[in-house]
Amino acid sequence: MAEATLGSGLVDCHCHLSAPDFNSDLDDVLEKAKKANVIALVAVAEHAGEFERIMQLSERYPGFILPCLGVHPVQELSPEKSRSVILKDLDVALPIIEKYKDRLLAIGEVGLDFTPKFAGTDEEKEEQRQVLIRQVQLARRLNVPLGAEQVLLHAFDGRPSVAMEGVRAGYYFSIPPSIVRSGQKQKLVKQLPLSSICLETDSPALGPEKLTRNEPCNISISAEFIAQVKGISVEEVQEVTTQNALKLFPKLQDLLQK
């Protein structure tokens, strides 16, 4: 698939295809995404229990579902209970990541979440930092995004002035369909240069409507709204964000050709 062709499709840079929400109709969801001109789905993990499922999906849909394995700062123990990540969670995950390291597009989803109900103590915050640091080191060793040179900040909700620090560092920001109902994200897109923007859905979350399952096909809503905010064509948003995704994910071009 030539680069010119890639510019005509959309890349969902962050979605959770292994979520239970998609257990019953994932094939239909993926068909809808293809019909919406989505050419690649970057499937992220939050814990080791999802890793094999994501890898199986990437085998079943080669060149379309692109796997990312990582450990999220908040671990869900049940639908009602979550806790801050601990180093043991990473210890369980690392051997599986090593097993699949040559097939990974990136390390993710990772980060820090110091919400008091999850990380109320200094010890919990420090453990989160150590888990993140080790995953950054891993990403650098594997030469895939997350390390300090290649970073995607997904669904960023901070102040635009803070975001500009990320722009200066060369980071990318992915925008979900929830932008249609988020004044904060709209302000962010107004300030961000298009050269720093990627598209995402964060499916099944962050859809255009609250409490409704989000799907990868809704990525076109992100593209259309960004075009509206910036006063440019949807085609320009599509082309630039896809080229940004190719710059961010060095392996993307090769994986798309499979």
Secondary structure by P-SEA (a helix, b strand, c coil): ccaaaaaacccccccccccccccccaaaaaaaaaaacccccccccccccaaaaaaaaaaaccccbbbbbbbcccccccccccccccaaaaaacaaaaaaccccccccccbbbbccccccccaaaaaaaaaaaaaaaaaaaaacccccccccccccccccaaaaaaaaaabbbbbbcccccccaaaaaaaaccccccbbbbcccccccccccccccccaaaaaaaaaaaaacccaaaaaaaaaaaaaaaccaaaaaaac
